[in-house]
Amino acid sequence: MSTAKLLELHWKKVSCLRRTEDNTLTRCKRYRTIFNQEQLERLEQEFLHQHYLIGPQRLLLATALRLTDTQVKVWFQNRRTKWRREQQEESGILQNTTSLDQIVESPPSKGNLSKEEEEEEEFINVDSDDWPSY
């Protein structure tokens, strides 16, 4: 393998290489990381404490959880994305609820009726003899 190819692979930080039939090197397939319950609980706990971890903190957490620095970094990126989406959904729900509350609390005006006239319109006297006959 040429020095240029080695340098290229080094700068791409390729962690796994395999040789193909035509004798070229390619990256290995990356499998999805499956976190165990202990790791997820600790990651969530750290996320509740702070949404961003700087290098040394991330490295310490990764070491404690037997994960790579990159796995922890990507988990936090994904978790922040999920958190932002949840915040936007909650904000949208609150805005919709507020709009509905305003509609219910302030019904449209009934024109130029006085307060007493509005109250009279709301109640129908069922004891009245003024009911139309059919």
DSSP file (Angstrom, degrees, kcal/mol; ACC not computed):
  #  RESIDUE AA STRUCTURE BP1 BP2  ACC     N-H-->O    O-->H-N    N-H-->O    O-->H-N    TCO  KAPPA ALPHA  PHI   PSI    X-CA   Y-CA   Z-CA
    1    1 A M              0   0    0      0, 0.0    23,-0.0     0, 0.0     2,-0.0   0.000 360.0 360.0 360.0 140.2    0.0    0.0    0.0
    2    2 A S     >  -     0   0    0      1,-0.1     4,-2.1     4,-0.0     5,-0.1  -0.313 360.0-121.1 -74.2 157.2    1.3    3.4   -0.9
    3    3 A T  H  > S+     0   0    0      1,-0.2     4,-2.6     2,-0.2     5,-0.2   0.871 114.3  56.1 -63.0 -37.6    2.2    6.0    1.7
    4    4 A A  H  > S+     0   0    0      2,-0.2     4,-2.5     1,-0.2    -1,-0.2   0.909 107.1  48.6 -61.7 -42.3   -0.3    8.4    0.2
    5    5 A K  H  > S+     0   0    0      2,-0.2     4,-2.5     1,-0.2    -2,-0.2   0.911 111.3  49.9 -65.5 -42.1   -3.1    5.8    0.7
    6    6 A L  H  X S+     0   0    0     -4,-2.1     4,-2.4     2,-0.2    -2,-0.2   0.919 112.1  47.6 -61.4 -44.0   -2.0    5.2    4.3
    7    7 A L  H  X S+     0   0    0     -4,-2.6     4,-2.6     2,-0.2     5,-0.2   0.908 110.7  51.9 -64.1 -41.1   -2.0    8.9    5.0
    8    8 A E  H  X S+     0   0    0     -4,-2.5     4,-1.4     1,-0.2    -2,-0.2   0.926 112.4  45.2 -60.4 -45.1   -5.4    9.3    3.4
    9    9 A L  H  <>S+     0   0    0     -4,-2.5     5,-1.8     1,-0.2     4,-0.4   0.874 111.4  53.5 -67.0 -36.9   -6.9    6.5    5.6
   10   10 A H  H ><5S+     0   0    0     -4,-2.4     3,-1.2     1,-0.2    -2,-0.2   0.931 109.4  47.2 -63.0 -45.3   -5.2    7.9    8.7
   11   11 A W  H 3<5S+     0   0    0     -4,-2.6    -1,-0.2     1,-0.3    -2,-0.2   0.773 108.9  54.6 -70.6 -24.9   -6.7   11.3    8.2
   12   12 A K  T 3<5S-     0   0    0     -4,-1.4    -1,-0.3    -5,-0.2    -2,-0.2   0.535 107.3-132.0 -81.4  -5.5  -10.1    9.8    7.6
   13   13 A K  T < 5 -     0   0    0     -3,-1.2     2,-0.5    -4,-0.4    -3,-0.2   0.918  32.5-174.1  54.8  49.5   -9.7    8.0   10.9
   14   14 A V      < -     0   0    0     -5,-1.8    -1,-0.2     1,-0.2     3,-0.1  -0.636  11.7-174.4 -76.2 121.3  -10.8    4.7    9.5
   15   15 A S        +     0   0    0     -2,-0.5     2,-0.4     1,-0.2    -1,-0.2   0.691  69.1  35.7 -92.5 -19.3  -11.0    2.3   12.4
   16   16 A C        +     0   0    0     12,-0.1    12,-1.6     2,-0.0     2,-0.4  -0.987  65.1 180.0-139.9 127.4  -11.7   -0.9   10.4
   17   17 A L  E     -A   27   0A   0     -2,-0.4     2,-0.3    10,-0.2    10,-0.2  -0.937   4.0-171.6-124.9 148.0  -10.3   -1.8    7.0
   18   18 A R  E     -A   26   0A   0      8,-2.7     8,-2.7    -2,-0.4     2,-0.5  -0.986  23.1-124.1-136.5 151.5  -10.8   -4.9    4.8
   19   19 A R  E     -A   25   0A   0     -2,-0.3     6,-0.2     6,-0.2     2,-0.1  -0.813  25.9-146.6 -97.2 128.4   -9.1   -6.0    1.7
   20   20 A T    >   -     0   0    0      4,-3.0     3,-1.8    -2,-0.5    -1,-0.0  -0.234  33.9 -92.3 -84.5 177.8  -11.4   -6.6   -1.4
   21   21 A E  T 3  S+     0   0    0      1,-0.3    -1,-0.1     2,-0.1    -2,-0.0   0.829 127.1  54.6 -61.9 -32.6  -10.9   -9.2   -4.1
   22   22 A D  T 3  S-     0   0    0      2,-0.1    -1,-0.3     1,-0.0    -2,-0.0   0.231 121.8-108.3 -88.4  17.5   -9.0   -6.7   -6.3
   23   23 A N  S <  S+     0   0    0     -3,-1.8     2,-0.3     1,-0.2    -2,-0.1   0.719  75.4 133.2  68.7  25.6   -6.6   -6.1   -3.3
   24   24 A T        -     0   0    0    -23,-0.0    -4,-3.0     0, 0.0     2,-0.4  -0.776  55.8-118.8-102.7 154.0   -7.9   -2.6   -2.4
   25   25 A L  E     +A   19   0A   0     -2,-0.3     2,-0.3    -6,-0.2    -6,-0.2  -0.756  35.2 172.5 -93.0 134.7   -8.7   -1.5    1.1
   26   26 A T  E     -A   18   0A   0     -8,-2.7    -8,-2.7    -2,-0.4     2,-0.1  -0.898  36.7 -91.8-132.3 164.1  -12.2   -0.4    2.0
   27   27 A R  E     -A   17   0A   0     -2,-0.3   -10,-0.2   -10,-0.2     2,-0.1  -0.453  40.5-115.9 -74.1 148.7  -13.9    0.5    5.2
   28   28 A C        -     0   0    0    -12,-1.6     2,-0.2    -2,-0.1   -12,-0.1  -0.455  42.0 -88.4 -76.6 157.3  -15.8   -2.2    7.2
   29   29 A K        -     0   0    0     -2,-0.1     2,-0.6     1,-0.1    -1,-0.1  -0.466  41.5-130.0 -66.7 135.7  -19.5   -1.9    7.6
   30   30 A R        -     0   0    0     -2,-0.2     2,-0.3    -3,-0.1    -1,-0.1  -0.791  20.7-149.3 -91.3 124.9  -20.4    0.2   10.6
   31   31 A Y        -     0   0    0     -2,-0.6     2,-0.2     1,-0.1     0, 0.0  -0.634  24.9 -99.4 -92.5 151.9  -22.9   -1.5   12.9
   32   32 A R        -     0   0    0     -2,-0.3     2,-0.4     1,-0.1    -1,-0.1  -0.475  38.0-118.2 -70.5 135.7  -25.4    0.4   15.0
   33   33 A T        -     0   0    0     -2,-0.2     2,-0.6    38,-0.0    -1,-0.1  -0.595  22.4-156.2 -75.6 130.2  -24.4    0.8   18.6
   34   34 A I        -     0   0    0     -2,-0.4     2,-0.3     0, 0.0    -1,-0.0  -0.942  11.0-151.2-109.6 114.8  -26.8   -0.8   21.0
   35   35 A F        -     0   0    0     -2,-0.6     2,-0.1     1,-0.1    -2,-0.0  -0.606  10.5-130.1 -85.6 142.3  -26.6    0.7   24.5
   36   36 A N     >  -     0   0    0     -2,-0.3     4,-2.5     1,-0.1     5,-0.2  -0.393  31.0 -99.7 -83.9 171.5  -27.4   -1.3   27.5
   37   37 A Q  H  > S+     0   0    0      1,-0.2     4,-2.5     2,-0.2     5,-0.2   0.877 121.7  52.7 -60.7 -41.1  -29.8    0.0   30.2
   38   38 A E  H  > S+     0   0    0      1,-0.2     4,-2.1     2,-0.2    -1,-0.2   0.916 111.1  47.2 -61.2 -44.1  -27.0    1.1   32.6
   39   39 A Q  H  > S+     0   0    0      2,-0.2     4,-2.7     1,-0.2    -2,-0.2   0.926 112.4  49.1 -64.5 -45.1  -25.4    3.1   29.8
   40   40 A L  H  X S+     0   0    0     -4,-2.5     4,-2.7     1,-0.2     5,-0.2   0.909 110.7  50.2 -61.8 -43.0  -28.7    4.7   28.7
   41   41 A E  H  X S+     0   0    0     -4,-2.5     4,-2.3     1,-0.2    -1,-0.2   0.920 113.6  45.3 -61.9 -43.6  -29.6    5.7   32.3
   42   42 A R  H  X S+     0   0    0     -4,-2.1     4,-2.4    -5,-0.2    -2,-0.2   0.901 113.1  49.8 -68.6 -40.6  -26.2    7.3   32.9
   43   43 A L  H  X S+     0   0    0     -4,-2.7     4,-2.3     2,-0.2    -2,-0.2   0.926 112.8  47.1 -63.1 -44.5  -26.2    9.1   29.5
   44   44 A E  H  X S+     0   0    0     -4,-2.7     4,-2.4     2,-0.2    -2,-0.2   0.903 110.8  52.6 -62.7 -41.3  -29.8   10.5   30.2
   45   45 A Q  H  X S+     0   0    0     -4,-2.3     4,-1.4    -5,-0.2    -2,-0.2   0.923 111.5  45.8 -60.7 -45.0  -28.7   11.5   33.7
   46   46 A E  H  X S+     0   0    0     -4,-2.4     4,-2.7     1,-0.2    -1,-0.2   0.878 110.7  54.0 -65.6 -37.6  -25.7   13.4   32.3
   47   47 A F  H  < S+     0   0    0     -4,-2.3    -2,-0.2     1,-0.2    -1,-0.2   0.886 106.0  52.1 -65.9 -38.3  -27.9   15.0   29.6
   48   48 A L  H  < S+     0   0    0     -4,-2.4    -1,-0.2     1,-0.2    -2,-0.2   0.864 112.1  47.5 -63.6 -34.5  -30.4   16.2   32.3
   49   49 A H  H  < S-     0   0    0     -4,-1.4     2,-0.3     1,-0.3    -2,-0.2   0.922 134.8  -8.8 -72.7 -46.1  -27.4   17.8   34.1
   50   50 A Q     <  -     0   0    0     -4,-2.7    -1,-0.3    -5,-0.1    -2,-0.0  -0.972  52.0-146.6-155.6 141.1  -26.0   19.4   31.0
   51   51 A H  S    S+     0   0    0     -2,-0.3     2,-0.4    -3,-0.2    29,-0.1   0.608  86.5  51.8 -85.5 -13.1  -26.7   19.2   27.3
   52   52 A Y        -     0   0    0     -5,-0.1     2,-0.5    28,-0.0    -1,-0.1  -0.989  63.6-164.7-128.4 132.0  -23.2   19.6   26.1
   53   53 A L        -     0   0    0     -2,-0.4     2,-0.1    20,-0.1    23,-0.0  -0.957  15.2-141.8-112.8 131.7  -20.1   17.7   27.2
   54   54 A I     >  -     0   0    0     -2,-0.5     4,-2.8     1,-0.0     3,-0.4  -0.461  38.8 -84.7 -85.8 167.0  -16.6   19.1   26.4
   55   55 A G  H  > S+     0   0    0      1,-0.2     4,-2.6     2,-0.2     5,-0.2   0.804 123.7  41.6 -38.8 -61.4  -13.7   16.8   25.5
   56   56 A P  H  > S+     0   0    0      0, 0.0     4,-2.3     0, 0.0    -1,-0.2   0.894 117.5  47.9 -62.7 -39.6  -12.4   15.7   28.9
   57   57 A Q  H  > S+     0   0    0     -3,-0.4     4,-2.3     2,-0.2    -2,-0.2   0.922 113.5  48.0 -64.7 -42.9  -15.8   15.3   30.4
   58   58 A R  H  X S+     0   0    0     -4,-2.8     4,-2.7     1,-0.2    -1,-0.2   0.896 111.4  50.5 -64.5 -40.6  -17.0   13.3   27.4
   59   59 A L  H  X S+     0   0    0     -4,-2.6     4,-2.3    -5,-0.3    -1,-0.2   0.897 110.3  49.4 -65.7 -40.8  -13.9   11.1   27.5
   60   60 A L  H  X S+     0   0    0     -4,-2.3     4,-2.4     2,-0.2    -2,-0.2   0.920 113.2  46.6 -63.6 -43.6  -14.3   10.4   31.2
   61   61 A L  H  X S+     0   0    0     -4,-2.3     4,-2.0     2,-0.2    -2,-0.2   0.925 111.8  51.1 -64.8 -44.0  -18.0    9.4   30.7
   62   62 A A  H  <>S+     0   0    0     -4,-2.7     5,-3.0     1,-0.2     4,-0.5   0.915 111.6  47.6 -59.6 -43.6  -17.1    7.2   27.7
   63   63 A T  H ><5S+     0   0    0     -4,-2.3     3,-1.0     1,-0.2    -1,-0.2   0.918 110.9  50.9 -64.3 -43.7  -14.4    5.4   29.6
   64   64 A A  H 3<5S+     0   0    0     -4,-2.4    -1,-0.2     1,-0.2    -2,-0.2   0.839 116.1  41.7 -63.4 -32.7  -16.7    4.9   32.6
   65   65 A L  T 3<5S-     0   0    0     -4,-2.0    -1,-0.2    -5,-0.2    -2,-0.2   0.388 111.7-117.9 -96.2   3.2  -19.4    3.4   30.3
   66   66 A R  T < 5S+     0   0    0     -3,-1.0     2,-0.3    -4,-0.5    -3,-0.2   0.913  74.5 123.5  58.2  45.6  -17.0    1.4   28.2
   67   67 A L      < -     0   0    0     -5,-3.0    -1,-0.2    -6,-0.1     2,-0.2  -0.797  65.3-100.6-123.8 168.3  -17.9    3.3   25.1
   68   68 A T     >  -     0   0    0     -2,-0.3     4,-1.9     1,-0.1     5,-0.2  -0.534  30.3-114.8 -85.7 160.5  -15.8    5.3   22.6
   69   69 A D  H  > S+     0   0    0      1,-0.2     4,-2.5     2,-0.2     5,-0.1   0.889 118.2  53.4 -57.8 -41.0  -15.6    9.1   22.7
   70   70 A T  H  > S+     0   0    0      2,-0.2     4,-2.8     1,-0.2     5,-0.2   0.883 104.5  53.9 -64.9 -40.1  -17.3    9.2   19.4
   71   71 A Q  H  > S+     0   0    0      2,-0.2     4,-2.2     1,-0.2    -1,-0.2   0.914 112.0  44.5 -61.9 -42.1  -20.2    7.0   20.5
   72   72 A V  H  X S+     0   0    0     -4,-1.9     4,-2.4     2,-0.2    -2,-0.2   0.919 113.1  51.5 -67.7 -43.0  -20.9    9.4   23.5
   73   73 A K  H  X S+     0   0    0     -4,-2.5     4,-2.1     1,-0.2    -2,-0.2   0.933 112.7  44.6 -59.3 -47.5  -20.5   12.5   21.2
   74   74 A V  H  X S+     0   0    0     -4,-2.8     4,-2.7     2,-0.2     5,-0.2   0.885 110.5  54.9 -66.9 -39.1  -23.0   11.1   18.7
   75   75 A W  H  X S+     0   0    0     -4,-2.2     4,-2.6    -5,-0.2    -1,-0.2   0.935 110.0  46.9 -59.3 -45.1  -25.5   10.0   21.4
   76   76 A F  H  X S+     0   0    0     -4,-2.4     4,-2.4     2,-0.2    -2,-0.2   0.890 111.1  51.7 -65.3 -39.0  -25.5   13.6   22.8
   77   77 A Q  H  X S+     0   0    0     -4,-2.1     4,-1.9     2,-0.2    -2,-0.2   0.944 113.3  44.4 -60.9 -47.0  -26.0   15.1   19.3
   78   78 A N  H  X S+     0   0    0     -4,-2.7     4,-2.2     1,-0.2    -2,-0.2   0.885 112.6  51.8 -65.1 -38.5  -28.9   12.8   18.7
   79   79 A R  H  X S+     0   0    0     -4,-2.6     4,-2.5    -5,-0.2    -1,-0.2   0.885 107.9  51.5 -68.3 -38.0  -30.4   13.5   22.2
   80   80 A R  H  X S+     0   0    0     -4,-2.4     4,-2.7     2,-0.2    -1,-0.2   0.898 109.4  51.2 -63.6 -39.4  -30.1   17.2   21.7
   81   81 A T  H  X S+     0   0    0     -4,-1.9     4,-2.2     2,-0.2    -2,-0.2   0.928 111.4  46.8 -62.3 -45.0  -32.0   16.9   18.4
   82   82 A K  H  X S+     0   0    0     -4,-2.2     4,-2.3     1,-0.2    -2,-0.2   0.904 111.9  51.4 -62.4 -41.9  -34.7   14.8   20.1
   83   83 A W  H  X S+     0   0    0     -4,-2.5     4,-2.4     2,-0.2    -2,-0.2   0.914 109.7  49.1 -63.0 -44.4  -34.9   17.4   23.0
   84   84 A R  H  X S+     0   0    0     -4,-2.7     4,-2.4     2,-0.2    -1,-0.2   0.915 110.8  50.5 -61.9 -42.8  -35.3   20.3   20.5
   85   85 A R  H  X S+     0   0    0     -4,-2.2     4,-2.3     1,-0.2    -2,-0.2   0.916 111.1  48.6 -61.8 -43.3  -38.1   18.4   18.6
   86   86 A E  H  X S+     0   0    0     -4,-2.3     4,-2.6     1,-0.2    -1,-0.2   0.889 110.5  51.7 -63.2 -39.8  -39.9   17.8   21.9
   87   87 A Q  H  X S+     0   0    0     -4,-2.4     4,-2.4     2,-0.2    -2,-0.2   0.907 110.5  48.1 -64.0 -41.5  -39.5   21.4   22.9
   88   88 A Q  H  X S+     0   0    0     -4,-2.4     4,-2.4     2,-0.2    -2,-0.2   0.900 111.9  49.5 -65.8 -40.8  -41.0   22.6   19.6
   89   89 A E  H  X S+     0   0    0     -4,-2.3     4,-2.3     2,-0.2    -2,-0.2   0.925 112.6  47.4 -64.3 -44.0  -43.9   20.1   19.9
   90   90 A E  H  X S+     0   0    0     -4,-2.6     4,-2.7     1,-0.2    -2,-0.2   0.909 111.7  50.9 -62.6 -41.9  -44.7   21.3   23.5
   91   91 A S  H  X S+     0   0    0     -4,-2.4     4,-2.4     1,-0.2    -1,-0.2   0.909 110.6  48.8 -62.6 -42.5  -44.5   24.9   22.4
   92   92 A G  H  X S+     0   0    0     -4,-2.4     4,-2.3     2,-0.2    -1,-0.2   0.889 111.6  49.2 -63.7 -40.6  -46.9   24.2   19.5
   93   93 A I  H  X S+     0   0    0     -4,-2.3     4,-2.6     2,-0.2    -2,-0.2   0.914 111.7  48.9 -65.7 -43.0  -49.3   22.4   21.8
   94   94 A L  H  X S+     0   0    0     -4,-2.7     4,-2.6     2,-0.2    -2,-0.2   0.903 111.4  49.5 -64.4 -40.5  -49.2   25.3   24.3
   95   95 A Q  H  X S+     0   0    0     -4,-2.4     4,-2.2     2,-0.2    -2,-0.2   0.918 112.8  47.0 -64.3 -42.6  -49.8   27.8   21.6
   96   96 A N  H  X S+     0   0    0     -4,-2.3     4,-2.2     2,-0.2    -2,-0.2   0.907 113.1  49.0 -65.2 -41.2  -52.7   25.9   20.3
   97   97 A T  H  X S+     0   0    0     -4,-2.6     4,-2.6     2,-0.2    -2,-0.2   0.917 110.5  50.8 -63.8 -43.7  -54.1   25.5   23.8
   98   98 A T  H  X S+     0   0    0     -4,-2.6     4,-2.2     1,-0.2    -1,-0.2   0.904 109.3  51.3 -60.9 -42.4  -53.7   29.2   24.5
   99   99 A S  H  X S+     0   0    0     -4,-2.2     4,-1.9     1,-0.2    -1,-0.2   0.922 111.4  47.1 -61.4 -44.3  -55.6   30.0   21.2
  100  100 A L  H  X S+     0   0    0     -4,-2.2     4,-2.5     1,-0.2    -2,-0.2   0.903 110.1  52.9 -65.0 -40.8  -58.5   27.7   22.2
  101  101 A D  H  X S+     0   0    0     -4,-2.6     4,-2.9     1,-0.2     5,-0.2   0.902 108.3  51.0 -60.6 -41.2  -58.6   29.2   25.7
  102  102 A Q  H  X S+     0   0    0     -4,-2.2     4,-2.0     2,-0.2    -1,-0.2   0.894 110.1  49.3 -64.8 -39.0  -58.9   32.7   24.2
  103  103 A I  H  < S+     0   0    0     -4,-1.9    -2,-0.2     2,-0.2    -1,-0.2   0.926 115.0  44.0 -65.2 -44.1  -61.7   31.6   21.9
  104  104 A V  H  < S+     0   0    0     -4,-2.5    -2,-0.2     1,-0.2    -1,-0.2   0.903 116.0  46.7 -68.4 -41.6  -63.6   30.0   24.8
  105  105 A E  H  < S+     0   0    0     -4,-2.9    -1,-0.2     1,-0.3    -2,-0.2   0.816 119.5  37.8 -73.8 -30.2  -63.0   32.9   27.2
  106  106 A S  S  < S-     0   0    0     -4,-2.0    -1,-0.3    -5,-0.2     3,-0.1  -0.731  77.2-168.7-125.9  84.7  -63.9   35.7   24.9
  107  107 A P        -     0   0    0      0, 0.0     3,-0.1     0, 0.0    -3,-0.1  -0.255  41.3 -80.3 -66.2 158.8  -66.8   34.7   22.6
  108  108 A P        -     0   0    0      0, 0.0     2,-0.0     0, 0.0    -5,-0.0  -0.246  55.5 -96.4 -61.0 149.0  -67.6   37.0   19.7
  109  109 A S        -     0   0    0      1,-0.1     3,-0.1    -3,-0.1    -3,-0.0  -0.307  20.8-138.4 -66.7 147.3  -69.5   40.1   20.4
  110  110 A K        -     0   0    0      1,-0.3     2,-0.3     3,-0.1     3,-0.3  -0.087  51.5-100.9 -98.0  33.9  -73.3   40.1   19.9
  111  111 A G  S    S-     0   0    0      1,-0.2    -1,-0.3     2,-0.0     0, 0.0  -0.653  78.1 -21.9  89.3-140.9  -73.4   43.5   18.4
  112  112 A N  S    S+     0   0    0     -2,-0.3    -1,-0.2    -3,-0.1     2,-0.2  -0.065  89.5 138.4-100.9  31.8  -74.5   46.6   20.3
  113  113 A L        -     0   0    0     -3,-0.3    -3,-0.1     1,-0.1    -2,-0.0  -0.504  52.9-119.5 -77.4 146.2  -76.5   44.8   23.0
  114  114 A S     >  -     0   0    0     -2,-0.2     4,-2.4     1,-0.1     5,-0.2  -0.299  31.5-101.6 -74.5 169.2  -76.2   45.9   26.6
  115  115 A K  H  > S+     0   0    0      1,-0.2     4,-2.2     2,-0.2     5,-0.1   0.900 124.2  49.7 -59.1 -42.1  -74.9   43.5   29.3
  116  116 A E  H  > S+     0   0    0      1,-0.2     4,-2.4     2,-0.2    -1,-0.2   0.903 110.0  50.3 -65.3 -40.5  -78.5   42.9   30.5
  117  117 A E  H  > S+     0   0    0      2,-0.2     4,-2.0     1,-0.2    -1,-0.2   0.887 109.5  50.9 -65.4 -38.5  -79.7   42.2   27.0
  118  118 A E  H  X S+     0   0    0     -4,-2.4     4,-1.4     2,-0.2    -1,-0.2   0.924 111.1  48.5 -63.2 -43.4  -76.9   39.7   26.4
  119  119 A E  H  X S+     0   0    0     -4,-2.2     4,-1.0     1,-0.2    -2,-0.2   0.891 109.9  52.0 -64.2 -39.3  -77.8   37.9   29.6
  120  120 A E  H  < S+     0   0    0     -4,-2.4     3,-0.4     1,-0.2    -1,-0.2   0.881 107.6  52.6 -64.4 -37.8  -81.5   37.8   28.7
  121  121 A E  H  < S+     0   0    0     -4,-2.0    -1,-0.2     1,-0.2    -2,-0.2   0.820 103.6  57.9 -67.0 -30.3  -80.6   36.3   25.3
  122  122 A E  H  < S+     0   0    0     -4,-1.4     2,-0.4    -3,-0.1    -1,-0.2   0.808 104.6  56.9 -71.4 -28.6  -78.6   33.5   26.9
  123  123 A F     <  -     0   0    0     -4,-1.0     2,-0.5    -3,-0.4    -1,-0.1  -0.876  67.4-158.4-110.5 135.7  -81.6   32.3   29.0
  124  124 A I        -     0   0    0     -2,-0.4     2,-0.9     4,-0.0     3,-0.1  -0.939  19.4-132.2-109.6 129.8  -84.9   31.1   27.7
  125  125 A N    >   -     0   0    0     -2,-0.5     3,-0.9     1,-0.2    -2,-0.0  -0.719  20.5-174.1 -83.4 107.5  -87.9   31.2   30.0
  126  126 A V  T 3  S+     0   0    0     -2,-0.9    -1,-0.2     1,-0.2     5,-0.1   0.647  79.6  63.4 -78.0 -14.9  -89.5   27.8   29.6
  127  127 A D  T 3  S+     0   0    0     -3,-0.1    -1,-0.2     3,-0.0    -2,-0.1   0.514  80.0 113.6 -84.9  -4.3  -92.4   28.8   31.8
  128  128 A S    <   -     0   0    0     -3,-0.9     3,-0.5     1,-0.1    -4,-0.0  -0.341  64.7-144.4 -71.3 147.4  -93.5   31.5   29.4
  129  129 A D  S    S+     0   0    0      1,-0.2    -1,-0.1    -2,-0.0    -3,-0.1   0.321  84.4  92.5 -87.4   6.6  -96.8   31.3   27.5
  130  130 A D        +     0   0    0      2,-0.0    -1,-0.2     3,-0.0    -2,-0.1   0.310  52.5 126.7 -85.7  11.4  -95.1   32.9   24.6
  131  131 A W        -     0   0    0     -3,-0.5     2,-0.1     1,-0.1    -5,-0.0  -0.449  68.0-110.3 -68.7 138.3  -94.1   29.6   23.0
  132  132 A P        -     0   0    0      0, 0.0     2,-0.4     0, 0.0    -1,-0.1  -0.416  28.4-131.3 -68.9 144.7  -95.3   29.4   19.4
  133  133 A S              0   0    0      1,-0.1    -3,-0.0    -2,-0.1     0, 0.0  -0.777 360.0 360.0 -97.5 142.7  -98.1   26.9   18.7
  134  134 A Y              0   0    0     -2,-0.4    -1,-0.1     0, 0.0     0, 0.0   0.383 360.0 360.0-111.8 360.0  -97.7   24.4   15.9
